[in-house]
Amino acid sequence: MRVFFASSMAAQMPFQPTLAAVLLCLCASGCSMQMVYQSVQEMQLAQCDRLTDLQELQRCRANARQSYDNYQGEREAVKPAP
């Protein structure tokens, strides 16, 4: 399963094993993709709070606060045609 994040978020925060474990547990427990997205979003916001540069912090938070509907729209736009 590939989770799509805004490219700048992916560049700012390396993938962590804890994130993989959380995603696996959420998916295995029958959570919806929106619930998984919201959990990852909360983890991203926590990571943003570790940034010291104000501009990076604001950019990080803005990216992490993207709505699920906007995320879905971006995800659909980059999906390859069947």
Steps between C-alpha positions, in 0.01 A plus 500: 500500500637837401389803698521823303629806683574846372849476354639771724383311810667184379823690444486661845425193705657163448276195524523351846447138605245616759290651224503170313392314812216744569379480141510123505301484823243751378451319170480161668240625747256593224544876515396701198761669286377834633571388855847385398557834326393690812731295721794562270404867488520521880841334495619746235385795711694360796809477279445859384518619859862382513605751233679811621480719188171693503449492122565125485267449796219695330552319168506164674178571690325627188593182313401278789160669532393421145142372508426140414286614205789703356732204557260271315478745210879520469530125529245440225674754277831308509352150470597328176214412265403130507 
